[in-house]
Amino acid sequence: MKPLRITLILLLSLVAAGAQAQKADDVATQKAIVAALPKGVTAATATADQIAQAATDYAFGKSSKETLEANVTQVTVALGEMTRAGAFKNAPRFGDSSPPNRFYTKVINLASSNLDVSSSTYYALTVQDMTRLAAAVRAGQNFLNGAKSNAITRK
């Protein structure tokens, strides 16, 4: 009976995760990222780091701990789409210095900046939470590139 309960719990968690799937052309998220830019900075004049910081402020500021992972993934998708469309004239469209990659680097840096696993940092998140969010950014990048990824390998 116990394995049945565990299987049921796992299935329910997968259904819940699927309910927060990312979507393409999310205009509301795109507008919110631009609105989070510093005063006087537009999408055309912003640097990649300013865009990544605005995306971080938006993703972490609007989310509860339960919705943060989905929001980080959606922000990654929105940044990638905006970058590909040329919305950020002052930022590179490709490479490590592009806005989506700068956002990814920010999340990775947040995840690795505190090695004490039991402490809470950055919006009351633990290191495990931040590592999970780094995977959420990767999921957004996979969505943009049409890639499939399964972190758990089974034989």
Residue frames as a rotation matrix with the C-alpha (Angstrom) as fourth column:
MET 1
0.563 0.826 0.000 0.00
0.826 -0.563 0.000 0.00
0.000 0.000 -1.000 0.00
LYS 2
0.359 -0.493 -0.792 2.86
0.269 -0.758 0.594 2.38
-0.894 -0.426 -0.140 0.77
PRO 3
-0.718 -0.643 0.265 4.35
0.436 -0.118 0.892 2.26
-0.543 0.756 0.365 -2.79
LEU 4
-0.107 0.772 0.626 0.91
0.957 -0.090 0.275 3.12
0.268 0.629 -0.730 -4.15
ARG 5
0.730 0.355 -0.585 0.75
0.572 -0.785 0.239 6.23
-0.374 -0.509 -0.775 -1.94
ILE 6
-0.131 -0.878 -0.461 4.22
0.187 -0.478 0.858 7.32
-0.974 0.026 0.227 -3.05
THR 7
-0.696 -0.075 0.714 3.29
0.703 0.130 0.699 6.81
-0.145 0.989 -0.038 -6.71
LEU 8
0.340 0.916 0.214 0.12
0.921 -0.370 0.121 8.83
0.190 0.156 -0.969 -6.24
ILE 9
0.584 -0.197 -0.788 2.01
0.330 -0.828 0.452 11.68
-0.742 -0.524 -0.418 -4.59
LEU 10
-0.536 -0.844 0.002 4.58
0.283 -0.178 0.942 11.70
-0.795 0.506 0.335 -7.40
LEU 11
-0.441 0.450 0.777 1.86
0.886 0.078 0.457 11.78
0.145 0.890 -0.433 -10.05
LEU 12
0.651 0.722 -0.233 0.07
0.755 -0.646 0.111 14.64
-0.071 -0.248 -0.966 -8.32
SER 13
0.219 -0.650 -0.728 3.30
0.199 -0.701 0.685 16.62
-0.955 -0.295 -0.024 -8.11
LEU 14
-0.754 -0.469 0.459 3.87
0.507 0.028 0.861 16.13
-0.417 0.883 0.217 -11.85
VAL 15
0.056 0.859 0.509 0.35
0.958 -0.190 0.216 17.34
0.282 0.475 -0.834 -12.61
ALA 16
0.720 0.190 -0.667 0.92
0.490 -0.820 0.296 20.42
-0.491 -0.540 -0.684 -10.46
ALA 17
-0.274 -0.900 -0.339 4.22
0.205 -0.399 0.894 21.15
-0.940 0.175 0.294 -12.21
GLY 18
-0.659 0.056 0.750 2.60
0.748 0.150 0.646 20.82
-0.076 0.987 -0.140 -15.62
ALA 19
0.423 0.904 -0.053 -0.07
0.901 -0.426 -0.075 23.34
-0.090 -0.016 -0.996 -14.68
GLN 20
0.638 -0.255 -0.726 2.55
0.025 -0.936 0.351 26.10
-0.769 -0.242 -0.591 -14.65
ALA 21
0.140 -0.600 0.788 4.02
0.909 0.394 0.138 25.48
-0.393 0.697 0.600 -18.09
GLN 22
-0.497 -0.420 -0.759 5.74
0.090 -0.895 0.436 28.32
-0.863 0.149 0.483 -19.87
LYS 23
0.509 0.679 0.529 4.15
0.673 0.069 -0.736 29.93
-0.537 0.731 -0.422 -22.90
ALA 24
-0.522 -0.672 0.525 5.42
0.851 -0.366 0.377 31.78
-0.062 0.644 0.763 -25.93
ASP 25
-0.541 0.228 0.810 4.69
0.328 -0.829 0.453 35.46
0.774 0.511 0.374 -26.64
ASP 26
0.169 0.539 -0.825 3.74
0.983 -0.032 0.180 36.38
0.071 -0.842 -0.535 -23.08
VAL 27
-0.001 -0.130 0.991 3.31
0.418 -0.901 -0.118 40.11
0.908 0.415 0.056 -23.67
ALA 28
0.887 0.383 0.257 2.45
-0.065 -0.447 0.892 40.81
0.456 -0.808 -0.372 -20.03
THR 29
0.668 -0.715 -0.205 5.79
0.592 0.343 0.729 39.40
-0.451 -0.608 0.653 -18.84
GLN 30
-0.094 -0.718 0.689 7.68
0.957 -0.256 -0.136 41.23
0.274 0.647 0.712 -21.57
LYS 31
0.298 0.288 0.910 6.07
0.148 -0.956 0.254 44.56
0.943 0.059 -0.327 -20.63
ALA 32
0.994 0.101 -0.046 6.71
0.054 -0.079 0.995 43.94
0.097 -0.992 -0.084 -16.93
ILE 33
0.303 -0.952 -0.049 10.43
0.913 0.276 0.301 43.35
-0.273 -0.136 0.953 -17.55
VAL 34
-0.252 -0.353 0.901 10.68
0.677 -0.729 -0.097 46.62
0.691 0.586 0.423 -19.48
ALA 35
0.594 0.563 0.575 8.71
-0.026 -0.700 0.713 48.41
0.804 -0.439 -0.401 -16.75
ALA 36
0.905 -0.277 -0.322 11.19
0.394 0.262 0.881 47.12
-0.159 -0.925 0.346 -14.14
LEU 37
0.081 -0.903 0.423 14.12
0.838 -0.168 -0.519 48.85
0.539 0.397 0.743 -15.88
PRO 38
-0.431 -0.302 -0.850 15.65
0.782 -0.595 -0.185 51.78
-0.450 -0.745 0.492 -14.01
LYS 39
0.583 0.687 -0.433 13.97
0.435 -0.714 -0.549 55.15
-0.686 0.132 -0.715 -14.44
GLY 40
0.449 -0.348 -0.823 15.00
-0.629 -0.777 -0.014 56.81
-0.635 0.524 -0.568 -17.68
VAL 41
-0.729 -0.680 0.077 16.25
-0.461 0.570 0.680 53.56
-0.507 0.460 -0.729 -19.25
THR 42
0.375 0.844 -0.384 14.33
-0.878 0.190 -0.439 52.08
-0.298 0.501 0.812 -22.16
ALA 43
0.721 -0.071 0.689 14.52
0.135 0.990 -0.040 48.65
-0.679 0.122 0.724 -23.74
ALA 44
0.877 -0.363 0.316 16.52
0.317 -0.058 -0.947 50.19
0.362 0.930 0.065 -26.60
THR 45
0.391 -0.752 0.530 19.09
-0.540 -0.654 -0.530 51.86
0.745 -0.080 -0.662 -24.33
ALA 46
0.763 -0.031 0.646 19.42
-0.599 0.341 0.725 49.27
-0.243 -0.940 0.241 -21.57
THR 47
-0.353 -0.893 -0.280 22.56
-0.903 0.404 -0.148 47.20
0.245 0.200 -0.949 -21.15
ALA 48
-0.071 0.279 -0.958 22.34
-0.125 0.950 0.286 43.43
0.990 0.140 -0.033 -20.80
ASP 49
-0.790 -0.274 -0.548 23.08
0.475 0.291 -0.830 43.73
0.388 -0.916 -0.100 -17.08
GLN 50
-0.824 0.560 0.089 20.32
-0.533 -0.712 -0.457 46.30
-0.193 -0.423 0.885 -16.55
ILE 51
-0.052 0.816 -0.576 17.89
-0.801 0.310 0.512 44.05
0.596 0.488 0.638 -18.37
ALA 52
-0.277 -0.122 -0.953 18.97
0.238 0.952 -0.191 41.00
0.931 -0.280 -0.235 -16.35
GLN 53
-0.981 -0.077 -0.177 18.57
0.190 -0.237 -0.953 42.95
0.032 -0.968 0.247 -13.10
ALA 54
-0.508 0.860 -0.037 15.11
-0.861 -0.509 0.001 44.16
-0.018 0.032 0.999 -14.14
ALA 55
0.028 0.492 -0.870 14.15
-0.457 0.781 0.427 40.57
0.889 0.385 0.246 -15.01
THR 56
-0.629 -0.334 -0.702 15.46
0.435 0.597 -0.674 39.39
0.644 -0.729 -0.230 -11.63
ASP 57
-0.951 0.298 0.078 13.57
-0.258 -0.635 -0.728 42.12
-0.167 -0.713 0.681 -9.77
TYR 58
-0.199 0.931 -0.306 10.38
-0.939 -0.091 0.332 41.26
0.281 0.354 0.892 -11.63
ALA 59
-0.046 0.176 -0.983 10.67
-0.178 0.967 0.182 37.46
0.983 0.184 -0.013 -11.29
PHE 60
-0.651 -0.285 -0.703 11.56
0.574 0.421 -0.702 37.50
0.497 -0.861 -0.110 -7.61
GLY 61
-0.972 0.225 0.075 9.41
-0.228 -0.802 -0.552 40.48
-0.064 -0.553 0.831 -6.66
LYS 62
-0.279 0.940 -0.196 6.09
-0.913 -0.196 0.359 39.24
0.299 0.279 0.913 -8.04
SER 63
-0.060 0.176 -0.983 6.32
-0.237 0.954 0.185 35.65
0.970 0.244 -0.015 -6.92
SER 64
0.660 0.145 0.737 5.46
-0.744 0.268 0.613 33.64
-0.108 -0.952 0.285 -3.91
LYS 65
-0.357 -0.847 0.395 7.82
-0.751 0.511 0.419 30.80
-0.556 -0.147 -0.818 -3.08
GLU 66
-0.005 0.458 0.889 5.34
0.178 0.875 -0.450 28.41
-0.984 0.156 -0.086 -4.71
THR 67
0.865 0.436 0.249 5.16
0.321 -0.099 -0.942 30.26
-0.386 0.895 -0.226 -8.05
LEU 68
0.429 -0.753 -0.499 8.75
-0.525 -0.657 0.541 31.47
-0.735 0.029 -0.677 -8.28
GLU 69
-0.419 -0.642 0.641 10.08
0.134 0.655 0.744 28.55
-0.898 0.398 -0.189 -10.30
ALA 70
0.156 0.573 0.804 7.41
0.924 0.203 -0.324 28.93
-0.349 0.794 -0.498 -13.01
ASN 71
0.925 0.212 -0.314 7.91
0.139 -0.961 -0.240 32.70
-0.353 0.178 -0.919 -13.08
VAL 72
0.069 -0.975 -0.212 11.68
-0.409 -0.222 0.885 32.39
-0.910 0.026 -0.413 -13.48
THR 73
-0.435 -0.168 0.885 11.14
0.594 0.685 0.422 30.00
-0.677 0.709 -0.198 -16.39
GLN 74
0.523 0.733 0.435 8.62
0.826 -0.309 -0.471 32.36
-0.211 0.606 -0.767 -18.00
VAL 75
0.738 -0.344 -0.580 10.94
-0.235 -0.937 0.258 35.35
-0.633 -0.054 -0.773 -17.57
THR 76
-0.347 -0.897 0.273 13.69
-0.048 0.307 0.950 33.38
-0.937 0.316 -0.150 -19.31
VAL 77
-0.158 0.393 0.906 11.36
0.917 0.399 -0.014 32.66
-0.367 0.828 -0.423 -22.23
ALA 78
0.839 0.535 -0.094 10.28
0.479 -0.810 -0.338 36.31
-0.257 0.239 -0.936 -22.45
LEU 79
0.366 -0.791 -0.489 13.88
-0.351 -0.605 0.715 37.57
-0.862 -0.090 -0.500 -22.36
GLY 80
-0.500 -0.578 0.645 14.89
0.312 0.574 0.757 35.13
-0.808 0.580 -0.107 -25.08
GLU 81
0.171 0.666 0.726 12.00
0.963 0.043 -0.267 36.12
-0.209 0.745 -0.633 -27.33
MET 82
0.907 0.167 -0.386 12.62
0.149 -0.986 -0.077 39.83
-0.393 0.012 -0.919 -26.83
THR 83
0.027 -0.980 -0.198 16.33
-0.276 -0.197 0.941 39.42
-0.961 0.029 -0.275 -27.50
ARG 84
-0.465 -0.158 0.871 15.70
0.654 0.602 0.458 37.43
-0.597 0.783 -0.177 -30.67
ALA 85
0.481 0.755 0.445 13.22
0.872 -0.360 -0.331 40.07
-0.090 0.548 -0.832 -31.84
GLY 86
-0.353 -0.739 0.574 15.84
0.748 -0.591 -0.301 42.79
0.562 0.324 0.761 -31.37
ALA 87
0.697 0.711 0.091 13.98
0.489 -0.564 0.665 44.66
0.525 -0.419 -0.741 -28.60
PHE 88
0.747 -0.517 -0.418 17.24
0.269 -0.340 0.901 45.37
-0.608 -0.785 -0.115 -26.76
LYS 89
0.930 -0.313 0.196 19.24
0.098 -0.301 -0.949 47.41
0.355 0.901 -0.249 -29.29
ASN 90
0.434 -0.782 0.447 22.08
-0.813 -0.553 -0.180 48.16
0.388 -0.285 -0.876 -26.86
ALA 91
0.188 -0.308 0.933 22.59
-0.672 0.652 0.351 44.55
-0.716 -0.693 -0.084 -25.71
PRO 92
-0.762 -0.518 -0.388 24.19
-0.640 0.516 0.569 41.64
-0.095 0.682 -0.725 -27.58
ARG 93
0.281 0.918 -0.278 21.71
-0.946 0.313 0.079 39.24
0.159 0.241 0.957 -29.16
PHE 94
0.760 -0.089 -0.644 23.94
-0.014 0.988 -0.153 36.19
0.650 0.125 0.750 -28.78
GLY 95
-0.165 -0.961 -0.221 26.58
0.137 0.200 -0.970 34.81
0.977 -0.190 0.098 -26.46
ASP 96
-0.318 -0.086 -0.944 27.34
0.887 0.325 -0.329 35.03
0.335 -0.942 -0.027 -22.77
SER 97
-0.922 -0.107 -0.373 26.60
0.259 -0.885 -0.387 38.76
-0.289 -0.453 0.843 -22.61
SER 98
-0.574 0.797 0.190 23.07
0.032 -0.210 0.977 38.54
0.818 0.567 0.095 -24.02
PRO 99
-0.289 0.518 0.805 20.20
-0.877 -0.481 -0.005 39.41
0.385 -0.707 0.593 -21.63
PRO 100
0.764 0.602 -0.233 18.95
-0.447 0.753 0.483 35.80
0.466 -0.265 0.844 -21.22
ASN 101
0.306 -0.728 -0.613 22.46
0.510 0.669 -0.541 34.57
0.804 -0.147 0.576 -20.44
ARG 102
-0.643 -0.473 0.602 23.12
-0.211 -0.647 -0.733 37.44
0.736 -0.599 0.316 -18.03
PHE 103
0.232 0.812 0.536 19.85
-0.896 -0.035 0.442 36.52
0.378 -0.583 0.719 -16.25
TYR 104
0.780 -0.007 -0.625 20.97
0.066 0.995 0.072 32.88
0.622 -0.098 0.777 -16.09
THR 105
-0.248 -0.961 -0.123 24.32
0.381 0.020 -0.924 33.98
0.891 -0.276 0.361 -14.66
LYS 106
-0.410 0.172 0.896 22.56
-0.703 -0.686 -0.190 36.08
0.582 -0.707 0.402 -12.01
VAL 107
0.680 0.722 0.127 20.46
-0.655 0.520 0.549 33.13
0.330 -0.456 0.826 -10.89
ILE 108
0.546 -0.573 -0.611 23.50
0.415 0.819 -0.397 30.82
0.728 -0.037 0.685 -10.82
ASN 109
-0.500 -0.770 0.397 25.45
0.046 -0.482 -0.875 33.41
0.865 -0.419 0.276 -8.81
LEU 110
0.022 0.593 0.805 22.58
-0.906 -0.328 0.267 33.71
0.422 -0.735 0.531 -6.34
ALA 111
0.875 0.358 -0.327 22.54
-0.247 0.909 0.335 29.93
0.417 -0.212 0.884 -6.02
SER 112
0.410 -0.799 -0.440 26.26
0.631 0.597 -0.496 29.64
0.658 -0.074 0.749 -5.42
SER 113
-0.030 -0.479 0.877 26.85
-0.229 -0.851 -0.473 32.71
0.973 -0.215 -0.084 -3.25
ASN 114
0.055 0.091 0.994 25.88
-0.996 -0.058 0.061 31.03
0.063 -0.994 0.087 0.01
LEU 115
-0.365 -0.310 -0.878 27.26
-0.434 0.891 -0.134 27.59
0.824 0.332 -0.460 0.66
ASP 116
-0.931 0.141 0.336 25.58
-0.279 0.315 -0.907 27.14
-0.233 -0.939 -0.254 4.04
VAL 117
-0.776 0.608 -0.166 22.70
0.178 0.464 0.868 24.91
0.605 0.644 -0.469 2.98
SER 118
-0.303 0.697 -0.650 20.66
0.949 0.279 -0.143 25.55
0.082 -0.660 -0.746 6.10
SER 119
-0.585 0.061 -0.809 20.54
0.311 -0.904 -0.293 29.33
-0.749 -0.422 0.510 5.86
SER 120
0.411 0.765 0.496 18.07
0.859 -0.142 -0.492 31.46
-0.306 0.628 -0.715 3.96
THR 121
-0.601 -0.589 -0.540 19.22
0.291 -0.791 0.538 34.19
-0.744 0.166 0.647 1.62
TYR 122
-0.967 0.100 -0.235 17.77
-0.254 -0.457 0.852 36.30
-0.022 0.884 0.468 -1.17
TYR 123
-0.264 0.960 -0.098 14.05
-0.796 -0.159 0.584 36.56
0.544 0.232 0.806 -0.74
ALA 124
0.032 0.217 0.976 14.11
-0.896 0.439 -0.068 33.96
-0.443 -0.872 0.208 2.08
LEU 125
0.834 0.200 -0.514 15.16
-0.464 0.760 -0.456 31.18
0.300 0.619 0.726 -0.27
THR 126
0.547 -0.665 0.508 17.54
-0.175 0.503 0.846 28.39
-0.818 -0.552 0.159 0.62
VAL 127
-0.440 -0.794 -0.419 20.41
-0.686 -0.004 0.728 27.25
-0.580 0.607 -0.543 -1.55
GLN 128
-0.684 0.258 0.682 18.31
0.435 0.895 0.097 24.26
-0.586 0.363 -0.725 -2.64
ASP 129
0.447 0.881 -0.152 15.58
0.447 -0.367 -0.816 26.66
-0.775 0.297 -0.558 -3.79
MET 130
0.349 -0.379 -0.857 18.09
-0.623 -0.777 0.090 28.69
-0.700 0.503 -0.507 -5.77
THR 131
-0.761 -0.623 0.184 19.55
-0.314 0.601 0.735 25.59
-0.568 0.502 -0.652 -7.41
ARG 132
-0.237 0.790 0.566 16.03
0.716 0.535 -0.447 24.56
-0.656 0.299 -0.693 -8.41
LEU 133
0.647 0.473 -0.598 15.57
0.042 -0.805 -0.591 28.02
-0.761 0.358 -0.541 -9.92
ALA 134
-0.315 -0.810 -0.494 18.77
-0.668 -0.181 0.722 27.63
-0.675 0.558 -0.484 -11.93
ALA 135
-0.799 0.112 0.591 17.14
0.371 0.865 0.338 24.52
-0.473 0.490 -0.733 -13.41
ALA 136
0.290 0.955 -0.068 14.02
0.592 -0.235 -0.771 26.60
-0.752 0.183 -0.634 -14.12
VAL 137
0.256 -0.298 -0.920 16.12
-0.589 -0.802 0.096 29.02
-0.766 0.517 -0.381 -16.17
ARG 138
-0.809 -0.586 0.055 17.54
-0.349 0.553 0.756 26.08
-0.473 0.593 -0.652 -18.09
ALA 139
-0.351 0.771 0.531 13.97
0.690 0.596 -0.410 24.85
-0.633 0.223 -0.742 -18.72
GLY 140
0.565 0.529 -0.634 13.14
0.031 -0.781 -0.624 28.25
-0.825 0.333 -0.457 -20.22
GLN 141
-0.201 -0.731 -0.652 16.19
-0.787 -0.276 0.553 28.07
-0.584 0.624 -0.520 -22.45
ASN 142
-0.839 -0.043 0.543 15.22
0.172 0.925 0.339 24.55
-0.517 0.377 -0.769 -23.53
PHE 143
0.180 0.979 0.091 11.72
0.579 -0.030 -0.815 25.81
-0.795 0.199 -0.573 -24.37
LEU 144
0.444 -0.068 -0.894 13.18
-0.475 -0.863 -0.170 28.60
-0.760 0.500 -0.415 -26.51
ASN 145
-0.437 -0.770 -0.465 15.45
-0.838 0.160 0.522 26.21
-0.328 0.617 -0.715 -28.36
GLY 146
0.459 0.712 -0.531 12.93
-0.834 0.552 0.019 23.41
0.306 0.434 0.847 -28.74
ALA 147
-0.523 -0.740 -0.423 15.14
-0.463 0.664 -0.587 21.12
0.715 -0.111 -0.690 -26.69
LYS 148
0.732 0.668 -0.137 14.01
-0.278 0.476 0.835 18.37
0.623 -0.573 0.533 -24.36
SER 149
-0.443 -0.883 0.154 15.83
-0.500 0.100 -0.860 17.63
0.744 -0.458 -0.486 -21.15
ASN 150
0.783 0.583 -0.218 15.29
-0.134 0.500 0.855 15.03
0.608 -0.640 0.470 -18.45
ALA 151
0.115 -0.797 0.592 17.58
-0.895 -0.342 -0.287 15.45
0.432 -0.497 -0.753 -15.48
ILE 152
0.091 -0.031 0.995 16.81
-0.694 0.715 0.086 11.98
-0.714 -0.699 0.043 -14.17
THR 153
-0.253 -0.265 -0.930 18.31
-0.887 0.448 0.114 9.17
0.386 0.854 -0.349 -16.22
ARG 154
0.278 0.409 0.869 16.70
-0.685 0.719 -0.119 5.79
-0.674 -0.562 0.479 -15.91
LYS 155
-0.722 -0.556 -0.412 17.81
-0.689 0.525 0.499 2.49
-0.061 0.644 -0.762 -17.36
